[in-house]
């Protein structure tokens, strides 16, 4: 998955997609252990995609938290 596609997703979409990809990674690992996985590079790609998504999710959550804090401070002033 491309970085710009991940950045365009909403927070809840991103959380659901991470869960799906983690389930997919478990399936890939299981297939690999059973010697049924022909292309083992899929494991690395899946892990990297999950890491990208988690990074973008953390950035989005951090931005939302900062925005909420600024709104509270603006309301007090």
N, C-alpha and C positions, 0 to 999 in steps of 0.2 A: 504494500500500500504506500502510496506517495505521501510525502509530508504535507503538501497543500490539501490533499483530500482529508487528512486527519484534522488539520486546523479548521476546516470548514464545518466539521461535525459539532453538534451541540454536546453539552456535558453528559446528559443522560444517554444520548446515542453512543457516545464514546465509552461509557461504562459498560453498556450492553455489548458493544463490539469487543472490548477487552475480555469480557467473560466468555464470549464465543471463541475468540482466538486462543484463550487458555485451554478451553475444552479441546479445541483442534490440536493444540500442542500435546496434550495428554494422549490423544489418539495417535498422533505421529510417533510419539515415544513408544507406545505400545506396539505399533506396527514395526518399528525399528527393532525392538527386542525379539519379535517373532520372525525377524528376517524377511518381512514382507514389504519393507520400504525400499524401493529401488533408488530413489533420489534422496540421499541423506542430507543434502543441502537445504531441504525444506525445513528441517529442524532449526537450523541457524537462522533462516529467514523468518520463521514464525517467532522465534525469540526476539529478534531485532524489531519486528513489527510491534510486538507487545511492549517492548521497552520504549519505542517511539510514542506509542499511544499513551502509556503511563506518564511519560515526560510532558506531553502536551496537556494531558488532563491535570497534572499538578500545576502547570503554568496557568491554565484557565481558572482553577480553583483559587490560586493565589491572587489572580487579578480580581476575581469576584470578591474575595475577602477584603482586599485593599479598597475596592469601590464601596463596599458596605461601610467600612471604617470612615472613609471620607464623607459619605452621606451623613453618618451620625455626627461627625464633627461639624459639618456644615449646618446641621439642624440646631446644634447647641449654640452656635455663634449668632 
